[in-house]
């Protein structure tokens, strides 16, 4: 008898999973004939961060936000700056925090002098833990708190559209302006562009491009990327960020001059362009 497999319809990879099998992202598993998040409520990182660290430059600047992450990611960028948890699986040490508990912590921090906007789902790829983000976001909004997603944007349109009303701000990675860049990472440029456009139409969006020498450091491509973002809104902030060697990449760090040059290129189209890691 042929083994029954269930398709994970969360992201464009469409993993076909047998019972008990874990997806390519390491965050989702087939249980009782359904694909669910095996990282639900399992947090690897919890910190109260300045909102600017997300990075979000034009969403409540000067504020703090409770930032949480789990494990796993549906991309495998060889230059991943956070591979310790993004490329980990269920064996990674975590603390169990259910949505109501996380909201209680966010409310407690909001009452302190430094304040707290809400919760940012970040550090690894939060969307592979879709159900946890959705369930917590609903409770956060009921409590009058903000929901922020720092994501690679690699998710199918259906689940993304369903989540949009629950998110107050996004920072979405745009790895580069060619599908060949996404081929290196195992993703889809078209899917990410579609989701940036969908989110920018209804909520606050900022975009980050990590500049890796020899991969996505072309001024021509940056000009095209910035022109496309400007077609959504000239006020959409772009963060041009400096790469450092990490995980499987030994390419030397991006020269600061290149980051500044590409930021200037982007400013010919966009009003708000920021440099990071410089």
C-alpha positions as CSV (number, residue, x, y, z in Angstrom):
1,X,0.0,0.0,0.0
2,X,1.3,3.4,-0.9
3,X,2.2,5.7,2.0
4,X,-0.3,8.4,2.6
5,X,1.2,11.9,2.4
6,X,-0.3,15.2,3.4
7,X,0.6,18.5,1.6
8,X,1.6,21.4,3.8
9,X,-0.2,24.3,2.2
10,X,1.4,27.1,4.3
11,X,4.3,28.0,2.1
12,X,5.3,27.7,-1.6
13,X,7.5,24.7,-0.9
14,X,4.4,22.4,-0.5
15,X,6.2,19.7,1.5
16,X,4.4,16.3,1.2
17,X,4.6,14.7,4.6
18,X,4.0,11.1,5.8
19,X,2.6,10.6,9.4
20,X,5.3,11.8,11.9
21,X,7.4,13.4,9.2
22,X,8.8,16.9,9.7
23,X,8.8,19.5,7.0
24,X,11.8,21.1,5.3
25,X,11.4,24.1,7.7
26,X,11.8,21.8,10.8
27,X,8.9,23.7,12.4
28,X,5.9,21.7,11.0
29,X,5.0,18.1,11.3
30,X,2.3,15.7,10.1
31,X,0.2,14.4,13.0
32,X,-3.0,12.4,12.7
33,X,-3.3,13.3,9.0
34,X,-2.8,17.1,9.5
35,X,0.2,19.3,9.2
36,X,0.6,21.3,12.4
37,X,3.3,23.5,14.0
38,X,5.6,21.4,16.2
39,X,7.1,24.6,17.5
40,X,3.8,25.9,18.9
41,X,4.5,27.8,22.1
42,X,8.1,26.7,22.1
43,X,10.3,29.8,22.5
44,X,14.0,29.9,22.1
45,X,14.4,33.6,22.6
46,X,12.6,36.3,24.6
47,X,13.8,39.9,25.0
48,X,12.5,43.4,25.4
49,X,14.0,45.2,22.4
50,X,13.9,48.8,21.0
51,X,11.5,48.8,18.1
52,X,14.4,50.1,15.9
53,X,16.2,46.7,16.3
54,X,13.5,44.8,14.3
55,X,14.3,46.9,12.3
56,X,11.4,49.3,12.2
57,X,12.3,52.9,11.8
58,X,8.9,54.5,11.3
59,X,6.6,52.5,13.6
60,X,6.4,54.1,17.1
61,X,10.1,55.1,17.2
62,X,11.6,55.2,20.7
63,X,9.3,52.4,21.9
64,X,10.1,48.9,23.2
65,X,8.5,45.7,22.1
66,X,8.6,42.2,23.6
67,X,10.4,40.1,21.0
68,X,10.1,36.3,20.8
69,X,11.4,33.6,18.6
70,X,11.1,29.8,18.2
71,X,13.1,27.4,15.9
72,X,13.1,26.6,12.2
73,X,12.8,28.4,8.9
74,X,11.5,27.6,5.4
75,X,14.6,29.2,3.8
76,X,18.2,28.0,4.1
77,X,20.2,31.1,3.3
78,X,23.9,30.0,3.5
79,X,24.7,33.4,5.0
80,X,22.0,33.3,7.6
81,X,22.8,35.8,10.4
82,X,20.7,33.9,12.9
83,X,21.3,30.3,12.0
84,X,21.7,29.0,15.6
85,X,17.9,28.9,15.9
86,X,16.6,29.3,12.3
87,X,18.3,26.1,11.3
88,X,17.5,24.2,14.5
89,X,14.7,21.7,15.0
90,X,12.7,20.2,17.8
91,X,15.8,19.0,19.7
92,X,16.6,22.6,20.5
93,X,16.1,23.7,24.1
94,X,13.0,25.8,24.5
95,X,10.6,27.1,27.1
96,X,6.9,26.4,26.7
97,X,4.9,29.6,26.6
98,X,1.2,29.5,25.6
99,X,-0.5,32.5,23.9
100,X,-2.3,33.7,27.0
101,X,0.9,33.5,29.1
102,X,2.8,35.6,26.4
103,X,0.0,38.2,26.4
104,X,0.1,38.4,30.2
105,X,3.9,39.0,30.0
106,X,3.4,41.7,27.4
107,X,0.7,43.4,29.5
108,X,3.0,43.3,32.5
109,X,5.8,44.9,30.6
110,X,3.5,47.5,29.1
111,X,2.7,48.7,32.7
112,X,6.3,49.3,33.6
113,X,8.0,52.7,33.1
114,X,9.9,51.7,29.9
115,X,6.6,50.5,28.4
116,X,5.9,47.8,25.8
117,X,4.1,48.1,22.5
118,X,3.1,44.4,22.3
119,X,4.9,41.4,20.8
120,X,7.2,41.1,17.8
121,X,7.5,37.6,16.4
122,X,11.1,37.5,15.1
123,X,14.6,35.8,15.4
124,X,13.7,32.7,13.4
125,X,11.0,32.6,10.8
126,X,7.7,33.2,12.7
127,X,5.3,32.2,9.9
128,X,6.2,28.5,10.1
129,X,4.6,28.7,13.6
130,X,1.6,30.3,11.9
131,X,-1.0,29.0,14.4
132,X,0.9,30.3,17.4
133,X,1.3,33.7,15.8
134,X,-2.4,33.8,14.8
135,X,-3.7,32.7,18.2
136,X,-1.4,35.1,20.2
137,X,-2.1,38.0,17.8
138,X,-5.9,37.7,18.4
139,X,-5.4,37.9,22.2
140,X,-2.9,40.8,21.9
141,X,-5.4,42.9,19.9
142,X,-8.1,42.1,22.5
143,X,-5.7,43.5,25.1
144,X,-5.0,46.6,23.0
145,X,-1.4,45.6,22.2
146,X,0.5,45.7,18.9
147,X,1.5,42.8,16.8
148,X,4.7,42.9,14.7
149,X,6.1,40.3,12.3
150,X,9.7,40.1,11.2
151,X,9.5,37.6,8.4
152,X,11.0,36.4,5.1
153,X,7.6,36.7,3.5
154,X,7.7,33.2,2.1
155,X,4.1,32.1,2.7
156,X,1.1,31.3,0.5
157,X,-1.3,34.0,-0.3
158,X,-4.3,32.4,1.5
159,X,-2.9,32.1,5.0
160,X,-1.1,35.4,4.6
161,X,-4.3,37.3,3.7
162,X,-6.0,35.7,6.7
163,X,-3.3,36.9,9.0
164,X,-3.1,40.5,7.7
165,X,-5.9,42.0,9.8
166,X,-4.0,40.7,12.9
167,X,-0.7,42.4,12.2
168,X,0.1,46.1,12.9
169,X,3.6,46.2,11.3
170,X,5.8,44.0,9.2
171,X,9.5,44.0,8.4
172,X,9.8,41.7,5.4
173,X,13.2,40.5,4.0
174,X,13.7,41.0,0.3
175,X,16.8,38.8,-0.3
176,X,17.5,40.2,-3.8
177,X,15.9,41.2,-7.0
178,X,16.6,38.0,-9.0
179,X,15.1,34.6,-8.6
180,X,18.6,33.3,-8.7
181,X,19.2,34.9,-5.3
182,X,16.2,33.0,-4.0
183,X,17.4,29.8,-5.6
184,X,20.5,30.1,-3.3
185,X,18.1,30.3,-0.3
186,X,15.4,27.9,-1.4
187,X,12.6,30.4,-1.9
188,X,10.4,32.3,-4.3
189,X,10.9,36.0,-5.2
190,X,7.4,36.1,-6.8
191,X,5.8,34.9,-3.5
192,X,7.7,37.4,-1.4
193,X,6.9,40.3,-3.8
194,X,3.2,39.3,-3.8
195,X,3.1,39.4,0.0
196,X,5.0,42.7,0.4
197,X,2.5,44.3,-2.0
198,X,-0.5,42.7,-0.2
199,X,0.8,43.9,3.3
200,X,1.7,47.4,2.1
201,X,-1.8,47.9,0.9
202,X,-3.3,47.5,4.3
203,X,-0.7,48.0,7.1
204,X,2.7,49.4,8.0
205,X,5.5,47.6,6.1
206,X,9.3,48.1,6.1
207,X,11.6,46.0,3.9
208,X,15.2,44.8,4.6
209,X,17.8,43.7,2.1
210,X,20.9,42.2,3.5
211,X,23.7,43.0,1.0
212,X,26.0,40.0,0.3
213,X,29.0,40.7,-1.9
214,X,28.8,39.0,-5.3
215,X,25.2,37.9,-4.7
216,X,22.9,40.9,-4.6
217,X,25.3,43.9,-4.5
218,X,24.4,45.2,-8.0
219,X,23.5,48.9,-8.2
220,X,21.3,48.1,-11.2
221,X,19.3,45.5,-9.2
222,X,19.0,47.8,-6.2
223,X,17.7,50.6,-8.4
224,X,15.0,48.2,-9.8
225,X,14.1,46.9,-6.3
226,X,13.7,50.5,-5.1
227,X,11.6,51.5,-8.1
228,X,9.3,48.6,-7.5
229,X,8.9,49.4,-3.8
230,X,8.2,53.0,-4.7
231,X,5.5,51.9,-7.0
232,X,3.8,50.6,-3.8
233,X,4.6,53.7,-1.8
234,X,7.5,56.2,-2.0
235,X,7.2,56.3,1.8
236,X,7.8,52.6,2.3
237,X,11.0,52.4,4.4
238,X,13.9,50.3,3.1
239,X,16.8,49.0,5.3
240,X,20.0,48.3,3.4
241,X,21.9,46.1,5.7
242,X,25.6,45.0,5.9
243,X,26.3,41.2,5.8
244,X,28.9,39.5,7.9
245,X,30.2,35.9,7.4
246,X,28.0,33.4,9.1
247,X,27.0,29.8,9.0
248,X,28.0,28.3,5.6
249,X,29.3,31.5,4.0
250,X,32.9,32.7,4.1
251,X,32.4,35.6,1.8
252,X,34.1,38.6,3.5
253,X,31.9,41.2,5.1
254,X,30.2,43.7,2.8
255,X,32.4,46.9,2.5
256,X,30.6,49.7,4.3
257,X,31.1,51.9,1.1
258,X,29.0,49.4,-0.9
259,X,26.1,49.6,1.6
260,X,26.2,53.4,1.5
261,X,26.4,53.4,-2.3
262,X,23.3,51.1,-2.6
263,X,21.4,53.2,-0.1
264,X,22.0,56.3,-2.2
265,X,20.8,54.4,-5.3
266,X,17.6,53.4,-3.4
267,X,17.1,57.0,-2.3
268,X,16.6,58.1,-5.9
269,X,13.2,56.3,-5.7
270,X,12.3,56.0,-2.0
271,X,12.0,58.7,0.7
272,X,13.1,56.7,3.7
273,X,16.3,54.5,3.2
274,X,18.3,53.4,6.2
275,X,21.7,51.6,6.5
276,X,22.2,48.8,9.1
277,X,25.1,46.9,10.6
278,X,27.5,49.7,9.6
